C-alpha cells in the first residue's frame, strides 16, 4: 500500500473515532436472509428520511415534535465499499408499472446526516442543531449464511450439508454422489470446479424451488468478485472416510479440506473482521410468510439459519470506552417483513409467529445485555387494507396487484396463532402472494411501521 493511501486511511479512521467518541454516529447492520427485503428496506428507509414529516412518520418523536431540521445524503466513510445505489432503486419504484429494487449482490453502504434540535441541556447550549450520522450497510443474505462455518471444521460441515441435501431430488443427488466417487486420489482445479458446479446446482434448487436459506458456501451461490476462483470450488464430502485425522495430502478429501480452511480464513473471517465487528445497531428482517406457505421443513430451516447467524454478532452493553474502541450491538430489532401481505387482523399472529421462531435466540441475547424489540414491517407497501362484505359478514382484506395478475381484493388465508402444529401443515390454510409495489406519491413511498422502527433504533440518540 502506498504511503498516501495509508495516510488517507489513518485520517479517515481518526475522523470516525472522533465522531464515535461524541456518540454522533450509528452504524446500522441491515441483516436478513435472502429474500427478506434488505434492499427494499434500505430504499424505503432512505426515501422516508429524505422526505420526513410529522404526517409520514408520526411515531418517530423527532419528526412528531418538530425537532428534525433536515436529512441529507453525505459522502460515506468507507471509500473501499461500493455506494448503495438509491437512485436506481427509486427509478425502479417509479417505473410504469412499478418494480421492486434488484436484490443485493455485493457489499454497499450509504451515509445520511440527520440534523436536529436537541432536548439535552448540554448539546442545546453548545449549538442550535446537532448532527447524527447514520451509516447503513447492505450485503447479500447468501454471504451472511457463511458465518456459522466459522464454528465447524470440514468434517462437521460436510455432515451438516449432507442433511440439507436430503431435500434434493434423489436422482440429482445421486448424480452428485457419483461424480464425487469418480474422483481420483489427486485432481486438478478444473475437475473440482466441475463437481463444485453440480453442488451449486443442488443449492440453487434448494434456494429457488424449496425456499431454503441454510445453504453454504454462500459465495458459491452468489460469488461476487470471487467468480471463477478455486477458492469457492469446494463441496461437502458425503462418502465415508476411514480416518479424518490422517488424510493423505494428495487425496481429494484433503484438497477439499484445505480449500474449506482457506475459505474460512480468507473470506468468512475477513468479512466478519472488516464489517460485522463494528456495528452499533442491528435490524434483522425475517420473511415468515414465504416459508410458512411452503411447508414445515422450510419454516424450520429459516429458524435454524437465524439462530446460527445471530451467534456471530458482537452483542452486549456498552460504556464510552467500548463505544470508541470496541463497539457492540446494544440494540436489536427483529422485524417480520412484508406485513402488508396479510390483513391488519392477521398482523398480531404474524408477530407471534416471529417471536415463536426467535424464542431461544432472544433469550440468549437478553442475557448478553442487548435491548431487543420485535415488530411487523412493510418498508414499501404493496397493498392497502380494506373491508368487504361477504355472505353477510364484513371481512378484512388486502388490496393490491399480484405479479402477472389484475388488481383486486384478496384474503391470503389464516396465520397460526403460534408455531404451526402438524394439523396446520396438513391443511395449509395460508398462501403467500407476491404483489407489485404501490406507486410512489409525489416521490414518496407508503410504509407500515418505519416510524416505530426509527424510534426504536435511533430514538435514544436524538434526544
MIROZA-246768 format. One record per residue (C-alpha): residue number from 0; residue in three letters; x, y, z. Coordinates in pm, 1 decimal, padded with zeros to 6 digits. Layout:
PT   nr  rest         x         y         z
PT  NUM   ALA         X         Y         Z
...
//
This chain:
PT   nr  rest         x         y         z
PT    0   UNK   00000.0   00000.0   00000.0
PT    1   UNK   00131.1   00346.6  -00090.8
PT    2   UNK   00220.0   00599.6   00181.1
PT    3   UNK  -00050.6   00836.8   00058.8
PT    4   UNK  -00314.8   00565.8   00084.0
PT    5   UNK  -00201.3   00482.2   00436.8
PT    6   UNK  -00224.9   00847.3   00546.9
PT    7   UNK  -00569.4   00880.6   00389.3
PT    8   UNK  -00691.7   00570.9   00572.7
PT    9   UNK  -00546.4   00694.9   00903.2
PT   10   UNK  -00715.1   01032.3   00859.0
PT   11   UNK  -01046.1   00865.3   00780.6
PT   12   UNK  -01023.9   00636.6   01084.0
PT   13   UNK  -00926.7   00932.2   01306.1
PT   14   UNK  -01229.8   01126.5   01190.5
PT   15   UNK  -01457.7   00827.8   01253.1
PT   16   UNK  -01304.2   00785.3   01600.3
PT   17   UNK  -01376.7   01149.0   01687.2
PT   18   UNK  -01736.9   01123.1   01569.6
PT   19   UNK  -01788.5   00795.1   01754.4
PT   20   UNK  -01642.5   00933.6   02078.2
PT   21   UNK  -01914.8   01202.4   02078.1
PT   22   UNK  -02178.7   00934.6   02021.2
PT   23   UNK  -02281.6   01102.9   01695.6
PT   24   UNK  -02255.6   00804.2   01466.0
PT   25   UNK  -02469.3   00493.6   01436.0
PT   26   UNK  -02356.2   00210.6   01213.9
PT   27   UNK  -02663.9   00005.3   01131.9
PT   28   UNK  -02641.8  -00354.1   01012.7
PT   29   UNK  -02938.1  -00447.5   00796.0
PT   30   UNK  -02942.6  -00823.1   00829.8
PT   31   UNK  -03170.0  -01084.1   00681.0
PT   32   UNK  -03177.9  -01399.4   00479.0
PT   33   UNK  -03203.9  -01386.8   00102.4
PT   34   UNK  -03546.9  -01259.0   00000.6
PT   35   UNK  -03626.6  -01088.4   00332.1
PT   36   UNK  -03625.1  -00747.6   00163.4
PT   37   UNK  -03298.7  -00579.7   00272.0
PT   38   UNK  -03253.6  -00366.8  -00040.4
PT   39   UNK  -03621.2  -00271.4  -00038.5
PT   40   UNK  -03594.8  -00177.2   00328.3
PT   41   UNK  -03293.0   00049.6   00279.4
PT   42   UNK  -03459.2   00214.1  -00018.8
PT   43   UNK  -03776.1   00271.0   00181.8
PT   44   UNK  -03588.9   00397.4   00487.4
PT   45   UNK  -03379.7   00645.1   00289.1
PT   46   UNK  -03688.3   00758.6   00098.5
PT   47   UNK  -03882.4   00825.2   00419.5
PT   48   UNK  -03592.9   01007.1   00587.0
PT   49   UNK  -03524.7   01231.5   00288.4
PT   50   UNK  -03896.4   01320.1   00276.7
PT   51   UNK  -03964.7   01308.1   00651.0
PT   52   UNK  -04259.6   01491.6   00802.3
PT   53   UNK  -04479.0   01456.5   01112.5
PT   54   UNK  -04755.2   01321.3   00887.8
PT   55   UNK  -04544.6   01048.6   00725.3
PT   56   UNK  -04356.7   00941.2   01042.4
PT   57   UNK  -04594.8   01014.8   01333.5
PT   58   UNK  -04443.8   00758.4   01575.4
PT   59   UNK  -04090.5   00895.7   01541.0
PT   60   UNK  -04051.7   01151.5   01821.4
PT   61   UNK  -03802.0   01363.0   01628.9
PT   62   UNK  -04044.6   01418.8   01340.7
PT   63   UNK  -04360.7   01445.1   01550.8
PT   64   UNK  -04209.5   01702.6   01790.2
PT   65   UNK  -04083.8   01920.4   01504.0
PT   66   UNK  -03716.8   01887.7   01608.4
PT   67   UNK  -03599.4   01737.6   01278.1
PT   68   UNK  -03418.9   02004.5   01073.8
PT   69   UNK  -03304.3   01807.2   00767.4
PT   70   UNK  -03180.0   01474.2   00638.3
PT   71   UNK  -02922.1   01473.1   00359.6
PT   72   UNK  -02709.0   01213.8   00191.5
PT   73   UNK  -02337.1   01277.6   00252.5
PT   74   UNK  -02014.6   01102.5   00143.0
PT   75   UNK  -01974.1   00764.5   00307.4
PT   76   UNK  -01680.4   00699.4   00544.7
PT   77   UNK  -01555.1   00372.5   00387.7
PT   78   UNK  -01432.5   00458.4   00040.0
PT   79   UNK  -01337.9   00097.4  -00036.8
PT   80   UNK  -01706.0  -00011.2  -00024.0
PT   81   UNK  -01945.9   00039.2  -00314.0
PT   82   UNK  -02216.9   00302.9  -00266.2
PT   83   UNK  -02576.2   00191.0  -00224.0
PT   84   UNK  -02749.5   00279.6  -00550.0
PT   85   UNK  -03052.1   00460.0  -00408.4
PT   86   UNK  -03136.9   00644.7  -00730.0
PT   87   UNK  -03151.5   00324.4  -00933.1
PT   88   UNK  -03378.1   00162.0  -00676.2
PT   89   UNK  -03602.4   00468.4  -00672.8
PT   90   UNK  -03620.8   00462.2  -01053.5
PT   91   UNK  -03747.3   00103.5  -01042.8
PT   92   UNK  -04017.4   00201.4  -00794.0
PT   93   UNK  -04112.5   00497.0  -01015.9
PT   94   UNK  -04143.1   00285.2  -01332.6
PT   95   UNK  -04475.7   00201.6  -01500.1
PT   96   UNK  -04567.9  -00041.8  -01364.4
PT   97   UNK  -04353.3  -00002.4  -01050.7
PT   98   UNK  -04098.7  -00277.8  -00981.3
PT   99   UNK  -03912.4  -00388.8  -00671.5
PT  100   UNK  -03545.8  -00287.3  -00644.1
PT  101   UNK  -03295.4  -00552.1  -00751.3
PT  102   UNK  -03174.3  -00775.5  -00469.6
PT  103   UNK  -02835.1  -00721.7  -00311.5
PT  104   UNK  -02539.9  -00870.2  -00499.3
PT  105   UNK  -02246.4  -00701.3  -00326.8
PT  106   UNK  -02147.3  -00508.1  -00016.2
PT  107   UNK  -02274.7  -00149.1  -00026.0
PT  108   UNK  -02301.0   00147.7   00207.9
PT  109   UNK  -02486.0   00476.9   00236.7
PT  110   UNK  -02446.4   00760.0   00491.4
PT  111   UNK  -02716.8   01005.6   00596.2
PT  112   UNK  -02666.9   01318.4   00805.6
PT  113   UNK  -02963.2   01381.3   01036.3
PT  114   UNK  -02966.2   01742.8   01162.0
PT  115   UNK  -03192.5   01806.7   01458.9
PT  116   UNK  -03257.4   02029.4   01757.8
PT  117   UNK  -03156.7   01856.9   02078.6
PT  118   UNK  -03352.7   01848.3   02405.1
PT  119   UNK  -03033.4   01778.3   02600.3
PT  120   UNK  -02928.6   02080.1   02817.1
PT  121   UNK  -02560.3   02046.9   02725.3
PT  122   UNK  -02597.3   01997.9   02349.3
PT  123   UNK  -02864.7   02267.5   02314.1
PT  124   UNK  -02633.0   02515.4   02491.2
PT  125   UNK  -02335.8   02438.3   02268.6
PT  126   UNK  -02518.8   02461.8   01936.7
PT  127   UNK  -02860.6   02529.7   01789.3
PT  128   UNK  -02852.5   02199.2   01599.8
PT  129   UNK  -02676.8   01864.9   01625.4
PT  130   UNK  -02595.4   01607.1   01357.2
PT  131   UNK  -02618.8   01230.3   01381.6
PT  132   UNK  -02450.3   01031.2   01106.3
PT  133   UNK  -02636.2   00714.5   01013.6
PT  134   UNK  -02428.3   00459.1   00820.9
PT  135   UNK  -02632.9   00179.7   00664.6
PT  136   UNK  -02456.1  -00131.2   00535.0
PT  137   UNK  -02613.5  -00379.3   00294.8
PT  138   UNK  -02479.0  -00717.3   00186.0
PT  139   UNK  -02619.6  -01034.8   00026.8
PT  140   UNK  -02805.9  -01265.9   00260.6
PT  141   UNK  -02622.9  -01557.7   00099.1
PT  142   UNK  -02293.6  -01427.3   00239.2
PT  143   UNK  -02443.8  -01396.6   00584.7
PT  144   UNK  -02505.0  -01770.8   00597.1
PT  145   UNK  -02130.3  -01834.9   00582.7
PT  146   UNK  -02080.8  -01711.3   00939.5
PT  147   UNK  -02178.2  -02047.0   01101.9
PT  148   UNK  -01894.0  -02208.3   00903.5
PT  149   UNK  -01651.3  -02043.9   01146.6
PT  150   UNK  -01764.6  -02285.9   01417.2
PT  151   UNK  -01727.7  -02603.6   01204.5
PT  152   UNK  -01436.8  -02794.0   01057.2
PT  153   UNK  -01468.3  -02952.2   00713.9
PT  154   UNK  -01590.5  -03284.4   00850.3
PT  155   UNK  -01864.7  -03124.0   01060.6
PT  156   UNK  -01964.4  -02900.3   00773.0
PT  157   UNK  -01990.6  -03197.0   00535.1
PT  158   UNK  -02219.6  -03377.1   00779.6
PT  159   UNK  -02436.8  -03066.7   00817.5
PT  160   UNK  -02470.9  -03011.7   00444.2
PT  161   UNK  -02541.7  -03381.6   00389.0
PT  162   UNK  -02858.5  -03341.1   00597.1
PT  163   UNK  -02959.7  -03033.2   00397.1
PT  164   UNK  -02905.2  -03209.6   00064.3
PT  165   UNK  -03152.8  -03481.5   00160.7
PT  166   UNK  -03427.1  -03243.5   00044.1
PT  167   UNK  -03292.0  -03251.5  -00313.3
PT  168   UNK  -03443.6  -03475.1  -00583.2
PT  169   UNK  -03292.1  -03817.9  -00534.8
PT  170   UNK  -03182.6  -03852.5  -00897.0
PT  171   UNK  -02986.6  -03525.7  -00890.0
PT  172   UNK  -02832.5  -03607.4  -00554.2
PT  173   UNK  -02722.8  -03948.8  -00687.3
PT  174   UNK  -02552.4  -03779.8  -00984.0
PT  175   UNK  -02356.2  -03559.9  -00746.5
PT  176   UNK  -02255.5  -03857.6  -00534.0
PT  177   UNK  -02141.8  -04047.6  -00842.9
PT  178   UNK  -01934.1  -03751.0  -00957.5
PT  179   UNK  -01761.6  -03742.4  -00617.8
PT  180   UNK  -01699.1  -04119.5  -00620.0
PT  181   UNK  -01543.5  -04096.7  -00965.6
PT  182   UNK  -01274.8  -03852.8  -00848.9
PT  183   UNK  -00924.0  -03993.5  -00827.4
PT  184   UNK  -00676.1  -03954.5  -00546.8
PT  185   UNK  -00548.6  -03622.7  -00678.3
PT  186   UNK  -00747.7  -03395.6  -00907.7
PT  187   UNK  -00691.6  -03061.6  -01074.7
PT  188   UNK  -00868.5  -02728.5  -01040.7
PT  189   UNK  -01089.4  -02782.4  -01345.5
PT  190   UNK  -01223.6  -03114.8  -01217.3
PT  191   UNK  -01301.8  -02972.3  -00872.2
PT  192   UNK  -01469.7  -02674.3  -01037.0
PT  193   UNK  -01688.1  -02905.0  -01246.7
PT  194   UNK  -01809.2  -03107.2  -00946.5
PT  195   UNK  -01849.5  -02786.1  -00747.9
PT  196   UNK  -02087.6  -02662.8  -01018.5
PT  197   UNK  -02300.0  -02974.5  -00968.2
PT  198   UNK  -02313.1  -02898.3  -00597.7
PT  199   UNK  -02404.9  -02537.6  -00678.0
PT  200   UNK  -02696.3  -02660.7  -00891.3
PT  201   UNK  -02827.0  -02853.3  -00590.0
PT  202   UNK  -02800.6  -02544.6  -00370.6
PT  203   UNK  -02983.2  -02333.0  -00626.8
PT  204   UNK  -03262.6  -02591.2  -00643.8
PT  205   UNK  -03298.8  -02580.4  -00264.6
PT  206   UNK  -03297.3  -02199.9  -00272.8
PT  207   UNK  -03540.1  -02136.2  -00555.8
PT  208   UNK  -03763.7  -02444.7  -00554.1
PT  209   UNK  -03773.5  -02524.9  -00182.9
PT  210   UNK  -03713.9  -02175.6  -00040.9
PT  211   UNK  -03433.4  -02288.3   00192.4
PT  212   UNK  -03178.8  -02046.0   00336.9
PT  213   UNK  -02922.8  -02251.8   00528.5
PT  214   UNK  -02705.7  -02313.4   00221.0
PT  215   UNK  -02325.6  -02294.1   00220.7
PT  216   UNK  -02092.0  -02165.7   00098.3
PT  217   UNK  -02287.0  -01851.0   00021.9
PT  218   UNK  -02023.1  -01727.8  -00221.4
PT  219   UNK  -02083.4  -02033.2  -00438.4
PT  220   UNK  -02444.3  -01919.9  -00482.2
PT  221   UNK  -02356.4  -01551.6  -00523.5
PT  222   UNK  -01979.8  -01528.8  -00590.0
PT  223   UNK  -01931.4  -01154.4  -00630.7
PT  224   UNK  -01565.2  -01081.5  -00700.2
PT  225   UNK  -01478.0  -01448.5  -00631.7
PT  226   UNK  -01645.9  -01566.0  -00952.4
PT  227   UNK  -01434.5  -01839.3  -01115.6
PT  228   UNK  -01173.7  -01862.8  -00839.6
PT  229   UNK  -01061.2  -02200.4  -00697.4
PT  230   UNK  -01129.1  -02058.5  -00351.2
PT  231   UNK  -01502.0  -02130.6  -00385.9
PT  232   UNK  -01465.0  -02454.6  -00583.0
PT  233   UNK  -01525.1  -02695.8  -00297.3
PT  234   UNK  -01814.9  -02909.3  -00179.3
PT  235   UNK  -01908.5  -03140.1   00109.9
PT  236   UNK  -01777.8  -03495.3   00110.0
PT  237   UNK  -02074.5  -03729.1   00154.3
PT  238   UNK  -01888.1  -04061.6   00145.6
PT  239   UNK  -01742.3  -04249.7   00440.6
PT  240   UNK  -01384.8  -04166.0   00542.2
PT  241   UNK  -01180.0  -04415.1   00743.9
PT  242   UNK  -00963.5  -04163.7   00929.9
PT  243   UNK  -01033.0  -03790.1   00903.9
PT  244   UNK  -00728.0  -03711.4   01118.0
PT  245   UNK  -00480.6  -03889.4   00891.3
PT  246   UNK  -00571.8  -03797.3   00534.4
PT  247   UNK  -00305.6  -03837.7   00263.1
PT  248   UNK  -00206.0  -03490.3   00143.7
PT  249   UNK  -00270.8  -03588.1  -00216.3
PT  250   UNK  -00624.6  -03717.4  -00154.5
PT  251   UNK  -00923.1  -03529.6  -00290.0
PT  252   UNK  -01071.9  -03502.9   00060.6
PT  253   UNK  -00753.0  -03336.6   00185.5
PT  254   UNK  -00767.9  -03092.6  -00105.8
PT  255   UNK  -01128.6  -03007.3  -00026.3
PT  256   UNK  -01045.0  -02971.0   00340.8
PT  257   UNK  -00763.0  -02729.7   00256.5
PT  258   UNK  -00990.1  -02517.1   00036.8
PT  259   UNK  -01254.1  -02511.8   00308.4
PT  260   UNK  -00997.0  -02384.0   00560.6
PT  261   UNK  -00876.4  -02117.8   00318.8
PT  262   UNK  -01234.3  -02009.1   00254.5
PT  263   UNK  -01288.6  -01976.3   00629.4
PT  264   UNK  -00980.4  -01758.7   00679.4
PT  265   UNK  -00967.6  -01558.1   00356.2
PT  266   UNK  -01339.5  -01497.5   00301.2
PT  267   UNK  -01555.7  -01556.3   00608.2
PT  268   UNK  -01318.5  -01436.0   00882.1
PT  269   UNK  -01209.3  -01136.0   00678.5
PT  270   UNK  -01569.4  -01036.7   00607.8
PT  271   UNK  -01655.0  -01068.4   00976.8
PT  272   UNK  -01342.3  -00883.3   01090.7
PT  273   UNK  -01378.6  -00592.7   00848.1
PT  274   UNK  -01752.2  -00531.8   00886.3
PT  275   UNK  -01956.7  -00720.0   01145.0
PT  276   UNK  -01745.8  -00627.7   01446.7
PT  277   UNK  -01817.4  -00256.0   01414.5
PT  278   UNK  -02195.3  -00237.8   01406.6
PT  279   UNK  -02379.5  -00038.7   01675.7
PT  280   UNK  -02740.4  -00127.5   01599.7
PT  281   UNK  -02887.6  -00419.5   01411.9
PT  282   UNK  -03209.6  -00480.8   01223.1
PT  283   UNK  -03293.1  -00840.3   01136.9
PT  284   UNK  -03556.8  -00870.5   00865.9
PT  285   UNK  -03743.5  -01200.4   00874.8
PT  286   UNK  -03973.6  -01322.7   00599.1
PT  287   UNK  -04205.6  -01554.9   00791.8
PT  288   UNK  -04468.3  -01575.8   00519.0
PT  289   UNK  -04277.3  -01741.2   00233.9
PT  290   UNK  -04154.0  -02041.6   00437.6
PT  291   UNK  -04492.0  -02070.2   00610.5
PT  292   UNK  -04665.2  -02115.8   00276.1
PT  293   UNK  -04404.8  -02370.6   00159.1
PT  294   UNK  -04401.4  -02615.7   00449.4
PT  295   UNK  -04260.7  -02729.8   00782.0
PT  296   UNK  -03908.8  -02809.7   00656.4
PT  297   UNK  -03872.5  -02461.7   00508.4
PT  298   UNK  -04002.3  -02299.3   00827.9
PT  299   UNK  -03755.4  -02488.2   01046.8
PT  300   UNK  -03474.0  -02408.1   00804.8
PT  301   UNK  -03541.5  -02035.4   00844.0
PT  302   UNK  -03547.8  -02058.4   01223.4
PT  303   UNK  -03224.9  -02259.5   01225.3
PT  304   UNK  -03048.0  -02015.9   00991.7
PT  305   UNK  -03144.2  -01714.9   01203.2
PT  306   UNK  -03032.9  -01881.6   01524.6
PT  307   UNK  -02696.7  -01975.3   01375.5
PT  308   UNK  -02605.2  -01636.5   01230.0
PT  309   UNK  -02703.4  -01440.1   01540.5
PT  310   UNK  -02432.4  -01620.4   01736.2
PT  311   UNK  -02164.1  -01439.1   01537.3
PT  312   UNK  -02251.6  -01076.0   01600.6
PT  313   UNK  -02089.7  -00873.0   01880.0
PT  314   UNK  -02361.4  -00809.3   02137.5
PT  315   UNK  -02368.2  -00658.4   02483.8
PT  316   UNK  -02386.6  -00345.3   02692.1
PT  317   UNK  -02154.6  -00056.2   02609.9
PT  318   UNK  -01981.4   00219.6   02800.1
PT  319   UNK  -01789.0   00506.3   02644.6
PT  320   UNK  -01456.8   00320.0   02613.4
PT  321   UNK  -01600.9   00016.9   02436.8
PT  322   UNK  -01810.0   00250.8   02224.5
PT  323   UNK  -01489.7   00405.7   02086.1
PT  324   UNK  -01255.7   00110.4   02061.7
PT  325   UNK  -01474.7  -00199.8   02060.6
PT  326   UNK  -01832.0  -00114.6   01958.8
PT  327   UNK  -02101.8  -00367.4   02037.5
PT  328   UNK  -02458.2  -00404.3   01919.1
PT  329   UNK  -02661.3  -00278.1   02213.7
PT  330   UNK  -02999.5  -00255.4   02044.2
PT  331   UNK  -03153.4  -00515.4   01816.8
PT  332   UNK  -03482.6  -00512.9   01628.2
PT  333   UNK  -03640.1  -00818.0   01468.5
PT  334   UNK  -03897.7  -00721.6   01208.6
PT  335   UNK  -04140.2  -00952.1   01030.6
PT  336   UNK  -04119.7  -00808.6   00679.6
PT  337   UNK  -04396.5  -00797.3   00417.0
PT  338   UNK  -04653.0  -00737.3   00691.6
PT  339   UNK  -04883.6  -00573.5   00437.5
PT  340   UNK  -04919.3  -00912.8   00265.1
PT  341   UNK  -05167.3  -01015.1   00534.8
PT  342   UNK  -05475.9  -00831.0   00660.5
PT  343   UNK  -05447.6  -00599.0   00959.9
PT  344   UNK  -05642.0  -00856.0   01160.9
PT  345   UNK  -05368.3  -01115.7   01099.7
PT  346   UNK  -05067.0  -00896.8   01190.4
PT  347   UNK  -05071.7  -00983.9   01562.8
PT  348   UNK  -05046.5  -01351.1   01459.8
PT  349   UNK  -04756.0  -01261.7   01230.7
PT  350   UNK  -04575.6  -01102.5   01525.6
PT  351   UNK  -04646.1  -01409.1   01740.7
PT  352   UNK  -04505.5  -01629.8   01467.4
PT  353   UNK  -04185.5  -01424.6   01457.5
PT  354   UNK  -04145.4  -01436.8   01835.1
PT  355   UNK  -04200.6  -01812.7   01840.7
PT  356   UNK  -03935.6  -01853.1   01571.9
PT  357   UNK  -03686.2  -01647.9   01773.2
PT  358   UNK  -03769.9  -01767.8   02123.0
PT  359   UNK  -03438.8  -01937.0   02202.0
PT  360   UNK  -03215.5  -01679.0   02032.5
PT  361   UNK  -03400.0  -01394.5   02202.0
PT  362   UNK  -03344.0  -01540.1   02548.5
PT  363   UNK  -02970.6  -01582.0   02484.2
PT  364   UNK  -02933.0  -01224.9   02355.4
PT  365   UNK  -03117.3  -01077.3   02652.7
PT  366   UNK  -02866.4  -01247.2   02880.8
PT  367   UNK  -02590.1  -01060.8   02695.7
PT  368   UNK  -02746.3  -00724.2   02779.3
PT  369   UNK  -02884.2  -00633.9   02437.1
PT  370   UNK  -03215.8  -00447.4   02414.3
PT  371   UNK  -03448.1  -00644.8   02187.6
PT  372   UNK  -03762.5  -00530.3   02012.7
PT  373   UNK  -03991.5  -00713.6   01769.8
PT  374   UNK  -04242.4  -00565.2   01528.1
PT  375   UNK  -04412.5  -00608.7   01192.7
PT  376   UNK  -04293.8  -00400.9   00898.8
PT  377   UNK  -04355.4  -00313.3   00536.2
PT  378   UNK  -04084.6  -00065.7   00437.2
PT  379   UNK  -04253.5  -00005.2   00099.6
PT  380   UNK  -04617.3  -00103.8   00090.7
PT  381   UNK  -04754.4  -00325.9  -00181.9
PT  382   UNK  -05114.0  -00339.5  -00056.7
PT  383   UNK  -05376.9  -00136.2   00126.5
PT  384   UNK  -05617.5  -00250.6   00397.2
PT  385   UNK  -05984.7  -00280.3   00302.6
PT  386   UNK  -06304.5  -00444.2   00417.5
PT  387   UNK  -06553.5  -00632.3   00201.0
PT  388   UNK  -06899.4  -00772.2   00264.1
PT  389   UNK  -06916.7  -01148.2   00213.5
PT  390   UNK  -07221.9  -01361.5   00292.0
PT  391   UNK  -07349.4  -01109.7   00543.8
PT  392   UNK  -07012.8  -01061.9   00712.1
PT  393   UNK  -06756.8  -00780.8   00692.2
PT  394   UNK  -06416.3  -00931.8   00622.7
PT  395   UNK  -06072.6  -00759.9   00633.0
PT  396   UNK  -05880.3  -00799.3   00305.9
PT  397   UNK  -05577.0  -00655.4   00131.8
PT  398   UNK  -05595.3  -00471.9  -00198.4
PT  399   UNK  -05309.7  -00480.2  -00446.8
PT  400   UNK  -05176.4  -00602.7  -00778.9
PT  401   UNK  -05032.4  -00956.8  -00772.9
PT  402   UNK  -04744.4  -01012.9  -01012.6
PT  403   UNK  -04886.8  -01108.7  -01351.8
PT  404   UNK  -05249.1  -01050.1  -01247.0
PT  405   UNK  -05507.9  -00774.4  -01223.9
PT  406   UNK  -05552.6  -00555.9  -00918.3
PT  407   UNK  -05816.3  -00663.5  -00670.9
PT  408   UNK  -05909.0  -00754.2  -00313.9
PT  409   UNK  -05752.4  -01067.6  -00164.9
PT  410   UNK  -05753.9  -01272.9   00153.0
PT  411   UNK  -05439.5  -01491.2   00151.8
PT  412   UNK  -05557.0  -01710.9   00439.5
PT  413   UNK  -05518.7  -01758.1   00812.6
PT  414   UNK  -05193.1  -01746.7   01007.3
PT  415   UNK  -05146.9  -01980.6   01305.2
PT  416   UNK  -05163.3  -01814.6   01649.9
PT  417   UNK  -04830.4  -01979.3   01743.1
PT  418   UNK  -04574.0  -02218.4   01596.0
PT  419   UNK  -04771.1  -02439.2   01349.8
PT  420   UNK  -04865.4  -02789.7   01460.7
PT  421   UNK  -04898.5  -03096.6   01237.5
PT  422   UNK  -05264.9  -03025.4   01171.4
PT  423   UNK  -05179.5  -02681.5   01030.2
PT  424   UNK  -04922.5  -02823.9   00789.8
PT  425   UNK  -05178.8  -03074.6   00665.9
PT  426   UNK  -05441.1  -02808.7   00587.9
PT  427   UNK  -05203.5  -02533.9   00462.7
PT  428   UNK  -05464.7  -02256.0   00513.5
PT  429   UNK  -05225.7  -01973.3   00414.0
PT  430   UNK  -05097.8  -01898.0   00063.8
PT  431   UNK  -04831.0  -01631.9   00026.1
PT  432   UNK  -04892.2  -01396.2  -00266.0
PT  433   UNK  -04640.7  -01171.9  -00442.0
PT  434   UNK  -04757.0  -00817.9  -00514.3
PT  435   UNK  -04612.4  -00530.0  -00712.1
PT  436   UNK  -04516.8  -00221.5  -00508.5
PT  437   UNK  -04767.0   00058.7  -00486.8
PT  438   UNK  -04684.8   00367.7  -00697.7
PT  439   UNK  -04496.1   00648.0  -00524.7
PT  440   UNK  -04697.4   00953.4  -00424.3
PT  441   UNK  -04503.5   01272.3  -00507.0
PT  442   UNK  -04180.8   01078.6  -00486.5
PT  443   UNK  -04256.3   00918.0  -00151.1
PT  444   UNK  -04341.1   00554.6  -00079.1
PT  445   UNK  -04606.9   00438.3   00164.3
PT  446   UNK  -04488.3   00227.1   00455.0
PT  447   UNK  -04607.3   00029.1   00753.5
PT  448   UNK  -04408.1   00060.8   01076.2
PT  449   UNK  -04096.0   00250.0   00965.8
PT  450   UNK  -04166.7   00533.2   01211.7
PT  451   UNK  -04187.2   00288.7   01503.6
PT  452   UNK  -03865.8   00127.0   01384.1
PT  453   UNK  -03681.9   00461.2   01368.2
PT  454   UNK  -03791.8   00537.1   01721.6
PT  455   UNK  -03658.9   00203.6   01845.8
PT  456   UNK  -03326.7   00221.8   01661.7
PT  457   UNK  -03243.2   00592.3   01692.9
PT  458   UNK  -03475.4   00748.6   01949.0
PT  459   UNK  -03221.1   00748.6   02231.8
PT  460   UNK  -02955.2   00905.6   02006.4
PT  461   UNK  -03170.2   01202.3   01904.5
PT  462   UNK  -03280.2   01349.9   02235.4
//
